Structures are given as structure tokens and as C-alpha cells.
């Protein structure tokens, strides 16, 4: 499967598993809805372990295939995604994000 197609497939599964809500259990906000006559989406796929060396929760022992896989993805609102990726891994370690994912799906 081409990477773009795989990315959309992963996104669709994560959105549905999270019930179209942010996976942060303290927040659980809807990530899409009506906006007048249009539609608004504020959800994003986030990596639990990041792809780039030097990024938050980077682990050199993980394969690129795993890091880009469904198992390593979590559905978050844009605000929570920014918080967890701000390199403060002490506040948002991978284990915590895995817990959020399990609770939210």
C-alpha cells in the first residue's frame, strides 16, 4: 500500500477507535463537528514514538515501519498534540500516551 494511502487508512482507524474524540482522558473533546454550513476537524494523528531523532520520545531501537504503524499512532486534538510534542517527555512519556490510547479506543 502506498504511504499516502496507508496514512489515510491509519487516520481513519484511529479516529473511529477514539470515537472522534481526543484520546487525552482529561479532555476527551470532540475533534470534529458542524461549523455553520461547513465541517470542522481539529483532530490529528500523533506518533507515540516519533520518527525524527532528537524529537520527543524518539527511540533508536524501533524500526521506521513500527514508528509509522497504526500501533504507534494516537488520535488527539490539535491542542493536546502540540502539548505532547513540545519535547517535555517527562510530562508525556510514551507509556502515558499508550495508556491514553488504550483507554480511548
Beta strands, then each sheet from edge to edge (+ up, - down):
strand 1: 32-35
strand 2: 38-41
strand 3: 43-47
strand 4: 73-77
sheet 1: 1+ 2-
sheet 2: 3+ 4-
end
